[in-house]
Structure formats: structure tokens, C-alpha cells
Amino acid sequence: MSTRWSINITPIERAVRVVLGSLTALVGLVLLTRATSALAVTPDVLLVLAGLDLVVTGALGHCPPYSHLGYVPTSLKGRM
């Protein structure tokens, strides 16, 4: 059984998520290469994962927390 996610992020928000997510992941990777201890690695890995999450949700146009909360931007209400 296949489930199709509805787009619940506006085009501008999608672009911002992809750009900021890419920058966040890149900064996390740079910090990760300079980490000197296991304690320093943890926040760097979390930063990379947060950036990748933004990139994926921006690229797909679907934000699961928005769905769970029932949030739909006004500009997308007529399309759904």
C-alpha cells in the first residue's frame, strides 16, 4: 500500500529550508572534521542531521509536524 504525502510547505519556505539546511549541514560537517573528542562530535552530528532534515522536508514539500498539527498555509488551502 502506498501513501502519498500532500505538499504542506509553500514554495518560498521550501527554498529557504533547502538553502538553510544545506548551510547547516555544511557547517556541521566542517565542525565535525575539527572535533577533538567524542563529546564534541555529538552536537556536530546533530547539527548535520538537523540540516539534512531541513533539506529533505524542503525538497519533498512535506513537513510531518505540520500534518500532525493540522497546519496548512493559507496559500495552499485551495490546492488540497
mmJSON file of the N, C-alpha and C atoms, coordinates in Angstrom:
{"data_MODEL":{"atom_site":{
"group_PDB":["ATOM","ATOM","ATOM","ATOM","ATOM","ATOM","ATOM","ATOM","ATOM","ATOM","ATOM","ATOM","ATOM","ATOM","ATOM","ATOM","ATOM","ATOM","ATOM","ATOM","ATOM","ATOM","ATOM","ATOM","ATOM","ATOM","ATOM","ATOM","ATOM","ATOM","ATOM","ATOM","ATOM","ATOM","ATOM","ATOM","ATOM","ATOM","ATOM","ATOM","ATOM","ATOM","ATOM","ATOM","ATOM","ATOM","ATOM","ATOM","ATOM","ATOM","ATOM","ATOM","ATOM","ATOM","ATOM","ATOM","ATOM","ATOM","ATOM","ATOM","ATOM","ATOM","ATOM","ATOM","ATOM","ATOM","ATOM","ATOM","ATOM","ATOM","ATOM","ATOM","ATOM","ATOM","ATOM","ATOM","ATOM","ATOM","ATOM","ATOM","ATOM","ATOM","ATOM","ATOM","ATOM","ATOM","ATOM","ATOM","ATOM","ATOM","ATOM","ATOM","ATOM","ATOM","ATOM","ATOM","ATOM","ATOM","ATOM","ATOM","ATOM","ATOM","ATOM","ATOM","ATOM","ATOM","ATOM","ATOM","ATOM","ATOM","ATOM","ATOM","ATOM","ATOM","ATOM","ATOM","ATOM","ATOM","ATOM","ATOM","ATOM","ATOM","ATOM","ATOM","ATOM","ATOM","ATOM","ATOM","ATOM","ATOM","ATOM","ATOM","ATOM","ATOM","ATOM","ATOM","ATOM","ATOM","ATOM","ATOM","ATOM","ATOM","ATOM","ATOM","ATOM","ATOM","ATOM","ATOM","ATOM","ATOM","ATOM","ATOM","ATOM","ATOM","ATOM","ATOM","ATOM","ATOM","ATOM","ATOM","ATOM","ATOM","ATOM","ATOM","ATOM","ATOM","ATOM","ATOM","ATOM","ATOM","ATOM","ATOM","ATOM","ATOM","ATOM","ATOM","ATOM","ATOM","ATOM","ATOM","ATOM","ATOM","ATOM","ATOM","ATOM","ATOM","ATOM","ATOM","ATOM","ATOM","ATOM","ATOM","ATOM","ATOM","ATOM","ATOM","ATOM","ATOM","ATOM","ATOM","ATOM","ATOM","ATOM","ATOM","ATOM","ATOM","ATOM","ATOM","ATOM","ATOM","ATOM","ATOM","ATOM","ATOM","ATOM","ATOM","ATOM","ATOM","ATOM","ATOM","ATOM","ATOM","ATOM","ATOM","ATOM","ATOM","ATOM","ATOM","ATOM","ATOM","ATOM","ATOM","ATOM","ATOM","ATOM","ATOM","ATOM","ATOM","ATOM","ATOM"],
"id":[1,2,3,4,5,6,7,8,9,10,11,12,13,14,15,16,17,18,19,20,21,22,23,24,25,26,27,28,29,30,31,32,33,34,35,36,37,38,39,40,41,42,43,44,45,46,47,48,49,50,51,52,53,54,55,56,57,58,59,60,61,62,63,64,65,66,67,68,69,70,71,72,73,74,75,76,77,78,79,80,81,82,83,84,85,86,87,88,89,90,91,92,93,94,95,96,97,98,99,100,101,102,103,104,105,106,107,108,109,110,111,112,113,114,115,116,117,118,119,120,121,122,123,124,125,126,127,128,129,130,131,132,133,134,135,136,137,138,139,140,141,142,143,144,145,146,147,148,149,150,151,152,153,154,155,156,157,158,159,160,161,162,163,164,165,166,167,168,169,170,171,172,173,174,175,176,177,178,179,180,181,182,183,184,185,186,187,188,189,190,191,192,193,194,195,196,197,198,199,200,201,202,203,204,205,206,207,208,209,210,211,212,213,214,215,216,217,218,219,220,221,222,223,224,225,226,227,228,229,230,231,232,233,234,235,236,237,238,239,240],
"type_symbol":["N","C","C","N","C","C","N","C","C","N","C","C","N","C","C","N","C","C","N","C","C","N","C","C","N","C","C","N","C","C","N","C","C","N","C","C","N","C","C","N","C","C","N","C","C","N","C","C","N","C","C","N","C","C","N","C","C","N","C","C","N","C","C","N","C","C","N","C","C","N","C","C","N","C","C","N","C","C","N","C","C","N","C","C","N","C","C","N","C","C","N","C","C","N","C","C","N","C","C","N","C","C","N","C","C","N","C","C","N","C","C","N","C","C","N","C","C","N","C","C","N","C","C","N","C","C","N","C","C","N","C","C","N","C","C","N","C","C","N","C","C","N","C","C","N","C","C","N","C","C","N","C","C","N","C","C","N","C","C","N","C","C","N","C","C","N","C","C","N","C","C","N","C","C","N","C","C","N","C","C","N","C","C","N","C","C","N","C","C","N","C","C","N","C","C","N","C","C","N","C","C","N","C","C","N","C","C","N","C","C","N","C","C","N","C","C","N","C","C","N","C","C","N","C","C","N","C","C","N","C","C","N","C","C","N","C","C","N","C","C"],
"label_atom_id":["N","CA","C","N","CA","C","N","CA","C","N","CA","C","N","CA","C","N","CA","C","N","CA","C","N","CA","C","N","CA","C","N","CA","C","N","CA","C","N","CA","C","N","CA","C","N","CA","C","N","CA","C","N","CA","C","N","CA","C","N","CA","C","N","CA","C","N","CA","C","N","CA","C","N","CA","C","N","CA","C","N","CA","C","N","CA","C","N","CA","C","N","CA","C","N","CA","C","N","CA","C","N","CA","C","N","CA","C","N","CA","C","N","CA","C","N","CA","C","N","CA","C","N","CA","C","N","CA","C","N","CA","C","N","CA","C","N","CA","C","N","CA","C","N","CA","C","N","CA","C","N","CA","C","N","CA","C","N","CA","C","N","CA","C","N","CA","C","N","CA","C","N","CA","C","N","CA","C","N","CA","C","N","CA","C","N","CA","C","N","CA","C","N","CA","C","N","CA","C","N","CA","C","N","CA","C","N","CA","C","N","CA","C","N","CA","C","N","CA","C","N","CA","C","N","CA","C","N","CA","C","N","CA","C","N","CA","C","N","CA","C","N","CA","C","N","CA","C","N","CA","C","N","CA","C","N","CA","C","N","CA","C","N","CA","C","N","CA","C","N","CA","C","N","CA","C","N","CA","C"],
"label_alt_id":[null,null,null,null,null,null,null,null,null,null,null,null,null,null,null,null,null,null,null,null,null,null,null,null,null,null,null,null,null,null,null,null,null,null,null,null,null,null,null,null,null,null,null,null,null,null,null,null,null,null,null,null,null,null,null,null,null,null,null,null,null,null,null,null,null,null,null,null,null,null,null,null,null,null,null,null,null,null,null,null,null,null,null,null,null,null,null,null,null,null,null,null,null,null,null,null,null,null,null,null,null,null,null,null,null,null,null,null,null,null,null,null,null,null,null,null,null,null,null,null,null,null,null,null,null,null,null,null,null,null,null,null,null,null,null,null,null,null,null,null,null,null,null,null,null,null,null,null,null,null,null,null,null,null,null,null,null,null,null,null,null,null,null,null,null,null,null,null,null,null,null,null,null,null,null,null,null,null,null,null,null,null,null,null,null,null,null,null,null,null,null,null,null,null,null,null,null,null,null,null,null,null,null,null,null,null,null,null,null,null,null,null,null,null,null,null,null,null,null,null,null,null,null,null,null,null,null,null,null,null,null,null,null,null,null,null,null,null,null,null],
"label_comp_id":["MET","MET","MET","SER","SER","SER","THR","THR","THR","ARG","ARG","ARG","TRP","TRP","TRP","SER","SER","SER","ILE","ILE","ILE","ASN","ASN","ASN","ILE","ILE","ILE","THR","THR","THR","PRO","PRO","PRO","ILE","ILE","ILE","GLU","GLU","GLU","ARG","ARG","ARG","ALA","ALA","ALA","VAL","VAL","VAL","ARG","ARG","ARG","VAL","VAL","VAL","VAL","VAL","VAL","LEU","LEU","LEU","GLY","GLY","GLY","SER","SER","SER","LEU","LEU","LEU","THR","THR","THR","ALA","ALA","ALA","LEU","LEU","LEU","VAL","VAL","VAL","GLY","GLY","GLY","LEU","LEU","LEU","VAL","VAL","VAL","LEU","LEU","LEU","LEU","LEU","LEU","THR","THR","THR","ARG","ARG","ARG","ALA","ALA","ALA","THR","THR","THR","SER","SER","SER","ALA","ALA","ALA","LEU","LEU","LEU","ALA","ALA","ALA","VAL","VAL","VAL","THR","THR","THR","PRO","PRO","PRO","ASP","ASP","ASP","VAL","VAL","VAL","LEU","LEU","LEU","LEU","LEU","LEU","VAL","VAL","VAL","LEU","LEU","LEU","ALA","ALA","ALA","GLY","GLY","GLY","LEU","LEU","LEU","ASP","ASP","ASP","LEU","LEU","LEU","VAL","VAL","VAL","VAL","VAL","VAL","THR","THR","THR","GLY","GLY","GLY","ALA","ALA","ALA","LEU","LEU","LEU","GLY","GLY","GLY","HIS","HIS","HIS","CYS","CYS","CYS","PRO","PRO","PRO","PRO","PRO","PRO","TYR","TYR","TYR","SER","SER","SER","HIS","HIS","HIS","LEU","LEU","LEU","GLY","GLY","GLY","TYR","TYR","TYR","VAL","VAL","VAL","PRO","PRO","PRO","THR","THR","THR","SER","SER","SER","LEU","LEU","LEU","LYS","LYS","LYS","GLY","GLY","GLY","ARG","ARG","ARG","MET","MET","MET"],
"label_asym_id":["A","A","A","A","A","A","A","A","A","A","A","A","A","A","A","A","A","A","A","A","A","A","A","A","A","A","A","A","A","A","A","A","A","A","A","A","A","A","A","A","A","A","A","A","A","A","A","A","A","A","A","A","A","A","A","A","A","A","A","A","A","A","A","A","A","A","A","A","A","A","A","A","A","A","A","A","A","A","A","A","A","A","A","A","A","A","A","A","A","A","A","A","A","A","A","A","A","A","A","A","A","A","A","A","A","A","A","A","A","A","A","A","A","A","A","A","A","A","A","A","A","A","A","A","A","A","A","A","A","A","A","A","A","A","A","A","A","A","A","A","A","A","A","A","A","A","A","A","A","A","A","A","A","A","A","A","A","A","A","A","A","A","A","A","A","A","A","A","A","A","A","A","A","A","A","A","A","A","A","A","A","A","A","A","A","A","A","A","A","A","A","A","A","A","A","A","A","A","A","A","A","A","A","A","A","A","A","A","A","A","A","A","A","A","A","A","A","A","A","A","A","A","A","A","A","A","A","A","A","A","A","A","A","A","A","A","A","A","A","A"],
"label_entity_id":["1","1","1","1","1","1","1","1","1","1","1","1","1","1","1","1","1","1","1","1","1","1","1","1","1","1","1","1","1","1","1","1","1","1","1","1","1","1","1","1","1","1","1","1","1","1","1","1","1","1","1","1","1","1","1","1","1","1","1","1","1","1","1","1","1","1","1","1","1","1","1","1","1","1","1","1","1","1","1","1","1","1","1","1","1","1","1","1","1","1","1","1","1","1","1","1","1","1","1","1","1","1","1","1","1","1","1","1","1","1","1","1","1","1","1","1","1","1","1","1","1","1","1","1","1","1","1","1","1","1","1","1","1","1","1","1","1","1","1","1","1","1","1","1","1","1","1","1","1","1","1","1","1","1","1","1","1","1","1","1","1","1","1","1","1","1","1","1","1","1","1","1","1","1","1","1","1","1","1","1","1","1","1","1","1","1","1","1","1","1","1","1","1","1","1","1","1","1","1","1","1","1","1","1","1","1","1","1","1","1","1","1","1","1","1","1","1","1","1","1","1","1","1","1","1","1","1","1","1","1","1","1","1","1","1","1","1","1","1","1"],
"label_seq_id":[1,1,1,2,2,2,3,3,3,4,4,4,5,5,5,6,6,6,7,7,7,8,8,8,9,9,9,10,10,10,11,11,11,12,12,12,13,13,13,14,14,14,15,15,15,16,16,16,17,17,17,18,18,18,19,19,19,20,20,20,21,21,21,22,22,22,23,23,23,24,24,24,25,25,25,26,26,26,27,27,27,28,28,28,29,29,29,30,30,30,31,31,31,32,32,32,33,33,33,34,34,34,35,35,35,36,36,36,37,37,37,38,38,38,39,39,39,40,40,40,41,41,41,42,42,42,43,43,43,44,44,44,45,45,45,46,46,46,47,47,47,48,48,48,49,49,49,50,50,50,51,51,51,52,52,52,53,53,53,54,54,54,55,55,55,56,56,56,57,57,57,58,58,58,59,59,59,60,60,60,61,61,61,62,62,62,63,63,63,64,64,64,65,65,65,66,66,66,67,67,67,68,68,68,69,69,69,70,70,70,71,71,71,72,72,72,73,73,73,74,74,74,75,75,75,76,76,76,77,77,77,78,78,78,79,79,79,80,80,80],
"pdbx_PDB_ins_code":[null,null,null,null,null,null,null,null,null,null,null,null,null,null,null,null,null,null,null,null,null,null,null,null,null,null,null,null,null,null,null,null,null,null,null,null,null,null,null,null,null,null,null,null,null,null,null,null,null,null,null,null,null,null,null,null,null,null,null,null,null,null,null,null,null,null,null,null,null,null,null,null,null,null,null,null,null,null,null,null,null,null,null,null,null,null,null,null,null,null,null,null,null,null,null,null,null,null,null,null,null,null,null,null,null,null,null,null,null,null,null,null,null,null,null,null,null,null,null,null,null,null,null,null,null,null,null,null,null,null,null,null,null,null,null,null,null,null,null,null,null,null,null,null,null,null,null,null,null,null,null,null,null,null,null,null,null,null,null,null,null,null,null,null,null,null,null,null,null,null,null,null,null,null,null,null,null,null,null,null,null,null,null,null,null,null,null,null,null,null,null,null,null,null,null,null,null,null,null,null,null,null,null,null,null,null,null,null,null,null,null,null,null,null,null,null,null,null,null,null,null,null,null,null,null,null,null,null,null,null,null,null,null,null,null,null,null,null,null,null],
"Cartn_x":[0.843,0.0,0.9,0.617,1.424,0.664,1.386,0.796,1.457,0.654,1.196,1.043,2.17,2.142,1.687,0.901,0.466,1.517,1.619,2.543,1.915,2.617,2.086,3.097,4.033,5.019,4.978,4.938,4.889,6.212,6.184,7.415,8.549,8.217,9.263,9.869,9.018,9.525,10.35,9.952,10.719,12.128,12.223,13.531,14.393,13.786,14.529,15.014,14.17,14.573,15.755,15.722,16.812,18.115,18.056,19.272,19.819,18.965,19.433,19.854,19.141,19.508,20.858,21.11,22.405,23.53,23.317,24.344,24.569,23.487,23.596,24.354,24.023,24.722,26.189,26.479,27.863,28.661,28.087,28.757,28.974,27.968,28.107,29.22,29.348,30.426,31.797,31.904,33.183,33.543,32.581,32.841,33.17,32.525,32.75,34.182,34.715,36.092,37.107,36.714,37.625,37.372,36.424,36.095,37.258,37.548,38.694,38.299,37.026,36.601,35.211,34.862,33.541,32.433,32.708,31.728,31.475,32.494,32.348,31.679,31.762,31.189,29.665,29.094,27.642,26.871,27.161,26.393,26.64,27.838,28.139,27.313,27.188,26.37,24.906,24.43,23.048,22.809,23.809,23.698,23.591,24.389,24.322,22.953,22.464,21.16,20.019,20.091,19.062,19.076,20.256,20.375,19.809,20.123,19.603,18.087,17.543,16.091,15.45,16.03,15.501,15.584,16.687,16.845,15.79,15.604,14.641,13.208,12.819,11.445,11.226,12.247,12.131,12.016,12.809,12.785,11.467,10.951,9.694,8.468,8.613,7.477,6.496,6.919,6.028,6.721,6.029,6.541,5.629,6.115,5.272,4.688,5.452,4.806,3.642,3.748,2.63,1.394,1.591,0.462,-0.176,0.655,0.132,-0.618,-0.174,-0.841,-2.017,-2.167,-3.257,-3.009,-1.761,-1.43,-1.3,-1.98,-1.873,-1.756,-0.666,-0.535,-1.736,-2.12,-3.279,-3.162,-1.964,-1.788,-1.948,-1.897,-2.047,-3.414,-4.25,-5.542,-6.445,-6.434,-7.277,-6.779,-5.522,-4.918,-5.119,-5.496,-5.526,-6.858],
"Cartn_y":[-1.158,0.0,1.236,2.151,3.357,4.548,5.391,6.601,7.799,8.702,9.901,11.06,11.695,12.837,14.067,14.888,16.134,17.216,18.141,19.254,20.238,20.493,21.41,22.508,22.765,23.824,24.705,26.007,26.939,26.893,27.278,27.267,28.105,29.249,30.079,29.369,28.787,28.062,26.857,26.201,25.058,25.49,26.601,27.093,27.491,28.167,28.579,27.365,26.354,25.135,24.455,24.375,23.71,24.489,25.81,26.63,26.6,26.886,26.891,25.494,24.482,23.115,22.725,23.128,22.836,23.529,24.802,25.544,24.95,24.572,23.979,22.659,21.809,20.531,20.749,21.715,22.004,22.49,23.404,23.891,22.724,21.873,20.711,19.789,19.588,18.734,19.351,20.657,21.335,21.2,21.452,21.304,19.862,18.929,17.511,17.102,17.657,17.304,17.884,18.9,19.52,19.086,18.2,17.742,16.938,17.175,16.512,15.475,15.422,14.449,13.921,12.816,12.229,13.178,13.953,14.905,16.025,16.389,17.436,16.91,15.626,15.033,15.027,14.783,14.65,15.867,17.091,18.223,18.469,18.126,18.306,17.35,16.123,15.148,15.584,16.07,16.545,17.737,18.601,19.741,19.276,18.289,17.739,17.111,16.34,15.685,16.7,17.763,18.806,19.475,19.738,20.333,19.42,18.134,17.18,17.064,17.148,17.119,18.299,19.482,20.652,20.49,19.936,19.727,18.752,17.654,16.628,17.162,17.816,18.333,19.433,20.235,21.269,20.675,19.662,19.034,18.297,17.632,16.89,17.79,18.916,19.822,19.365,18.422,17.885,17.952,18.54,18.63,17.799,16.654,15.816,16.519,17.365,18.06,18.954,19.588,20.386,19.494,18.307,17.388,16.978,16.631,16.187,17.295,18.53,19.664,20.186,19.69,20.139,21.495,21.93,23.241,23.175,24.075,24.236,25.728,26.167,27.585,28.068,29.318,29.892,29.792,30.004,29.979,28.581,27.536,26.165,25.577,26.258,25.695,25.342,26.109,25.835,24.667,24.292,23.233,21.847,21.741,20.419,19.78],
"Cartn_z":[0.0,0.0,0.0,-0.854,-0.989,-0.44,0.272,0.829,0.163,-0.34,-0.968,0.002,0.303,1.197,0.442,1.092,0.478,0.737,-0.186,-0.028,0.951,2.041,3.048,3.407,2.494,2.673,1.432,1.623,0.489,-0.288,-1.555,-2.357,-1.761,-1.179,-0.566,0.644,1.473,2.644,2.219,1.158,0.647,0.255,-0.481,-0.917,0.286,1.242,2.435,3.215,3.336,4.049,3.362,2.049,1.329,1.491,1.341,1.447,2.876,3.864,5.251,5.715,5.271,5.638,5.064,3.828,3.21,3.96,4.277,5.026,6.414,7.076,8.412,8.361,7.392,7.259,6.932,6.084,5.721,6.929,7.704,8.917,9.891,10.04,10.917,10.47,9.152,8.64,8.884,8.687,8.944,10.427,11.3,12.733,13.099,12.43,12.701,12.355,11.271,10.893,11.87,12.628,13.589,15.025,15.229,16.584,17.146,18.416,19.039,20.08,20.445,21.441,21.096,21.725,21.492,21.953,22.98,23.479,22.467,21.706,20.694,19.431,19.193,17.979,18.028,19.19,19.315,18.812,19.26,18.739,17.249,16.779,15.357,14.501,14.939,14.218,14.239,15.379,15.47,14.548,14.407,13.504,12.049,11.682,10.324,10.078,11.036,10.882,10.789,11.582,11.511,10.143,9.618,8.288,7.213,7.317,6.329,6.413,7.622,7.779,7.054,7.198,6.501,4.991,4.509,3.064,2.546,3.253,2.803,2.843,3.941,4.008,2.98,2.727,1.701,0.309,0.037,-1.282,-1.535,-0.513,-0.669,-0.563,0.135,0.309,1.362,2.188,3.218,4.573,5.553,6.917,7.823,8.323,9.173,10.398,11.125,12.251,11.817,10.658,10.151,9.977,9.422,9.218,10.535,11.496,12.788,13.513,13.306,13.942,13.134,11.902,11.045,10.411,10.388,9.833,8.317,7.648,6.192,5.916,5.241,4.932,4.116,4.316,3.645,2.129,1.594,0.144,-0.442,0.384,-0.122,0.174,0.907,1.32,0.126,-0.918,-2.078,-2.923,-2.775,-3.602,-3.026,-1.772,-1.127,-1.217],
"occupancy":[1.0,1.0,1.0,1.0,1.0,1.0,1.0,1.0,1.0,1.0,1.0,1.0,1.0,1.0,1.0,1.0,1.0,1.0,1.0,1.0,1.0,1.0,1.0,1.0,1.0,1.0,1.0,1.0,1.0,1.0,1.0,1.0,1.0,1.0,1.0,1.0,1.0,1.0,1.0,1.0,1.0,1.0,1.0,1.0,1.0,1.0,1.0,1.0,1.0,1.0,1.0,1.0,1.0,1.0,1.0,1.0,1.0,1.0,1.0,1.0,1.0,1.0,1.0,1.0,1.0,1.0,1.0,1.0,1.0,1.0,1.0,1.0,1.0,1.0,1.0,1.0,1.0,1.0,1.0,1.0,1.0,1.0,1.0,1.0,1.0,1.0,1.0,1.0,1.0,1.0,1.0,1.0,1.0,1.0,1.0,1.0,1.0,1.0,1.0,1.0,1.0,1.0,1.0,1.0,1.0,1.0,1.0,1.0,1.0,1.0,1.0,1.0,1.0,1.0,1.0,1.0,1.0,1.0,1.0,1.0,1.0,1.0,1.0,1.0,1.0,1.0,1.0,1.0,1.0,1.0,1.0,1.0,1.0,1.0,1.0,1.0,1.0,1.0,1.0,1.0,1.0,1.0,1.0,1.0,1.0,1.0,1.0,1.0,1.0,1.0,1.0,1.0,1.0,1.0,1.0,1.0,1.0,1.0,1.0,1.0,1.0,1.0,1.0,1.0,1.0,1.0,1.0,1.0,1.0,1.0,1.0,1.0,1.0,1.0,1.0,1.0,1.0,1.0,1.0,1.0,1.0,1.0,1.0,1.0,1.0,1.0,1.0,1.0,1.0,1.0,1.0,1.0,1.0,1.0,1.0,1.0,1.0,1.0,1.0,1.0,1.0,1.0,1.0,1.0,1.0,1.0,1.0,1.0,1.0,1.0,1.0,1.0,1.0,1.0,1.0,1.0,1.0,1.0,1.0,1.0,1.0,1.0,1.0,1.0,1.0,1.0,1.0,1.0,1.0,1.0,1.0,1.0,1.0,1.0,1.0,1.0,1.0,1.0,1.0,1.0],
"B_iso_or_equiv":[0.0,0.0,0.0,0.0,0.0,0.0,0.0,0.0,0.0,0.0,0.0,0.0,0.0,0.0,0.0,0.0,0.0,0.0,0.0,0.0,0.0,0.0,0.0,0.0,0.0,0.0,0.0,0.0,0.0,0.0,0.0,0.0,0.0,0.0,0.0,0.0,0.0,0.0,0.0,0.0,0.0,0.0,0.0,0.0,0.0,0.0,0.0,0.0,0.0,0.0,0.0,0.0,0.0,0.0,0.0,0.0,0.0,0.0,0.0,0.0,0.0,0.0,0.0,0.0,0.0,0.0,0.0,0.0,0.0,0.0,0.0,0.0,0.0,0.0,0.0,0.0,0.0,0.0,0.0,0.0,0.0,0.0,0.0,0.0,0.0,0.0,0.0,0.0,0.0,0.0,0.0,0.0,0.0,0.0,0.0,0.0,0.0,0.0,0.0,0.0,0.0,0.0,0.0,0.0,0.0,0.0,0.0,0.0,0.0,0.0,0.0,0.0,0.0,0.0,0.0,0.0,0.0,0.0,0.0,0.0,0.0,0.0,0.0,0.0,0.0,0.0,0.0,0.0,0.0,0.0,0.0,0.0,0.0,0.0,0.0,0.0,0.0,0.0,0.0,0.0,0.0,0.0,0.0,0.0,0.0,0.0,0.0,0.0,0.0,0.0,0.0,0.0,0.0,0.0,0.0,0.0,0.0,0.0,0.0,0.0,0.0,0.0,0.0,0.0,0.0,0.0,0.0,0.0,0.0,0.0,0.0,0.0,0.0,0.0,0.0,0.0,0.0,0.0,0.0,0.0,0.0,0.0,0.0,0.0,0.0,0.0,0.0,0.0,0.0,0.0,0.0,0.0,0.0,0.0,0.0,0.0,0.0,0.0,0.0,0.0,0.0,0.0,0.0,0.0,0.0,0.0,0.0,0.0,0.0,0.0,0.0,0.0,0.0,0.0,0.0,0.0,0.0,0.0,0.0,0.0,0.0,0.0,0.0,0.0,0.0,0.0,0.0,0.0,0.0,0.0,0.0,0.0,0.0,0.0,0.0,0.0,0.0,0.0,0.0,0.0],
"pdbx_formal_charge":[null,null,null,null,null,null,null,null,null,null,null,null,null,null,null,null,null,null,null,null,null,null,null,null,null,null,null,null,null,null,null,null,null,null,null,null,null,null,null,null,null,null,null,null,null,null,null,null,null,null,null,null,null,null,null,null,null,null,null,null,null,null,null,null,null,null,null,null,null,null,null,null,null,null,null,null,null,null,null,null,null,null,null,null,null,null,null,null,null,null,null,null,null,null,null,null,null,null,null,null,null,null,null,null,null,null,null,null,null,null,null,null,null,null,null,null,null,null,null,null,null,null,null,null,null,null,null,null,null,null,null,null,null,null,null,null,null,null,null,null,null,null,null,null,null,null,null,null,null,null,null,null,null,null,null,null,null,null,null,null,null,null,null,null,null,null,null,null,null,null,null,null,null,null,null,null,null,null,null,null,null,null,null,null,null,null,null,null,null,null,null,null,null,null,null,null,null,null,null,null,null,null,null,null,null,null,null,null,null,null,null,null,null,null,null,null,null,null,null,null,null,null,null,null,null,null,null,null,null,null,null,null,null,null,null,null,null,null,null,null],
"auth_seq_id":[1,1,1,2,2,2,3,3,3,4,4,4,5,5,5,6,6,6,7,7,7,8,8,8,9,9,9,10,10,10,11,11,11,12,12,12,13,13,13,14,14,14,15,15,15,16,16,16,17,17,17,18,18,18,19,19,19,20,20,20,21,21,21,22,22,22,23,23,23,24,24,24,25,25,25,26,26,26,27,27,27,28,28,28,29,29,29,30,30,30,31,31,31,32,32,32,33,33,33,34,34,34,35,35,35,36,36,36,37,37,37,38,38,38,39,39,39,40,40,40,41,41,41,42,42,42,43,43,43,44,44,44,45,45,45,46,46,46,47,47,47,48,48,48,49,49,49,50,50,50,51,51,51,52,52,52,53,53,53,54,54,54,55,55,55,56,56,56,57,57,57,58,58,58,59,59,59,60,60,60,61,61,61,62,62,62,63,63,63,64,64,64,65,65,65,66,66,66,67,67,67,68,68,68,69,69,69,70,70,70,71,71,71,72,72,72,73,73,73,74,74,74,75,75,75,76,76,76,77,77,77,78,78,78,79,79,79,80,80,80],
"auth_comp_id":["MET","MET","MET","SER","SER","SER","THR","THR","THR","ARG","ARG","ARG","TRP","TRP","TRP","SER","SER","SER","ILE","ILE","ILE","ASN","ASN","ASN","ILE","ILE","ILE","THR","THR","THR","PRO","PRO","PRO","ILE","ILE","ILE","GLU","GLU","GLU","ARG","ARG","ARG","ALA","ALA","ALA","VAL","VAL","VAL","ARG","ARG","ARG","VAL","VAL","VAL","VAL","VAL","VAL","LEU","LEU","LEU","GLY","GLY","GLY","SER","SER","SER","LEU","LEU","LEU","THR","THR","THR","ALA","ALA","ALA","LEU","LEU","LEU","VAL","VAL","VAL","GLY","GLY","GLY","LEU","LEU","LEU","VAL","VAL","VAL","LEU","LEU","LEU","LEU","LEU","LEU","THR","THR","THR","ARG","ARG","ARG","ALA","ALA","ALA","THR","THR","THR","SER","SER","SER","ALA","ALA","ALA","LEU","LEU","LEU","ALA","ALA","ALA","VAL","VAL","VAL","THR","THR","THR","PRO","PRO","PRO","ASP","ASP","ASP","VAL","VAL","VAL","LEU","LEU","LEU","LEU","LEU","LEU","VAL","VAL","VAL","LEU","LEU","LEU","ALA","ALA","ALA","GLY","GLY","GLY","LEU","LEU","LEU","ASP","ASP","ASP","LEU","LEU","LEU","VAL","VAL","VAL","VAL","VAL","VAL","THR","THR","THR","GLY","GLY","GLY","ALA","ALA","ALA","LEU","LEU","LEU","GLY","GLY","GLY","HIS","HIS","HIS","CYS","CYS","CYS","PRO","PRO","PRO","PRO","PRO","PRO","TYR","TYR","TYR","SER","SER","SER","HIS","HIS","HIS","LEU","LEU","LEU","GLY","GLY","GLY","TYR","TYR","TYR","VAL","VAL","VAL","PRO","PRO","PRO","THR","THR","THR","SER","SER","SER","LEU","LEU","LEU","LYS","LYS","LYS","GLY","GLY","GLY","ARG","ARG","ARG","MET","MET","MET"],
"auth_asym_id":["A","A","A","A","A","A","A","A","A","A","A","A","A","A","A","A","A","A","A","A","A","A","A","A","A","A","A","A","A","A","A","A","A","A","A","A","A","A","A","A","A","A","A","A","A","A","A","A","A","A","A","A","A","A","A","A","A","A","A","A","A","A","A","A","A","A","A","A","A","A","A","A","A","A","A","A","A","A","A","A","A","A","A","A","A","A","A","A","A","A","A","A","A","A","A","A","A","A","A","A","A","A","A","A","A","A","A","A","A","A","A","A","A","A","A","A","A","A","A","A","A","A","A","A","A","A","A","A","A","A","A","A","A","A","A","A","A","A","A","A","A","A","A","A","A","A","A","A","A","A","A","A","A","A","A","A","A","A","A","A","A","A","A","A","A","A","A","A","A","A","A","A","A","A","A","A","A","A","A","A","A","A","A","A","A","A","A","A","A","A","A","A","A","A","A","A","A","A","A","A","A","A","A","A","A","A","A","A","A","A","A","A","A","A","A","A","A","A","A","A","A","A","A","A","A","A","A","A","A","A","A","A","A","A","A","A","A","A","A","A"],
"auth_atom_id":["N","CA","C","N","CA","C","N","CA","C","N","CA","C","N","CA","C","N","CA","C","N","CA","C","N","CA","C","N","CA","C","N","CA","C","N","CA","C","N","CA","C","N","CA","C","N","CA","C","N","CA","C","N","CA","C","N","CA","C","N","CA","C","N","CA","C","N","CA","C","N","CA","C","N","CA","C","N","CA","C","N","CA","C","N","CA","C","N","CA","C","N","CA","C","N","CA","C","N","CA","C","N","CA","C","N","CA","C","N","CA","C","N","CA","C","N","CA","C","N","CA","C","N","CA","C","N","CA","C","N","CA","C","N","CA","C","N","CA","C","N","CA","C","N","CA","C","N","CA","C","N","CA","C","N","CA","C","N","CA","C","N","CA","C","N","CA","C","N","CA","C","N","CA","C","N","CA","C","N","CA","C","N","CA","C","N","CA","C","N","CA","C","N","CA","C","N","CA","C","N","CA","C","N","CA","C","N","CA","C","N","CA","C","N","CA","C","N","CA","C","N","CA","C","N","CA","C","N","CA","C","N","CA","C","N","CA","C","N","CA","C","N","CA","C","N","CA","C","N","CA","C","N","CA","C","N","CA","C","N","CA","C","N","CA","C","N","CA","C","N","CA","C","N","CA","C","N","CA","C"],
"pdbx_PDB_model_num":[1,1,1,1,1,1,1,1,1,1,1,1,1,1,1,1,1,1,1,1,1,1,1,1,1,1,1,1,1,1,1,1,1,1,1,1,1,1,1,1,1,1,1,1,1,1,1,1,1,1,1,1,1,1,1,1,1,1,1,1,1,1,1,1,1,1,1,1,1,1,1,1,1,1,1,1,1,1,1,1,1,1,1,1,1,1,1,1,1,1,1,1,1,1,1,1,1,1,1,1,1,1,1,1,1,1,1,1,1,1,1,1,1,1,1,1,1,1,1,1,1,1,1,1,1,1,1,1,1,1,1,1,1,1,1,1,1,1,1,1,1,1,1,1,1,1,1,1,1,1,1,1,1,1,1,1,1,1,1,1,1,1,1,1,1,1,1,1,1,1,1,1,1,1,1,1,1,1,1,1,1,1,1,1,1,1,1,1,1,1,1,1,1,1,1,1,1,1,1,1,1,1,1,1,1,1,1,1,1,1,1,1,1,1,1,1,1,1,1,1,1,1,1,1,1,1,1,1,1,1,1,1,1,1,1,1,1,1,1,1]
}}}
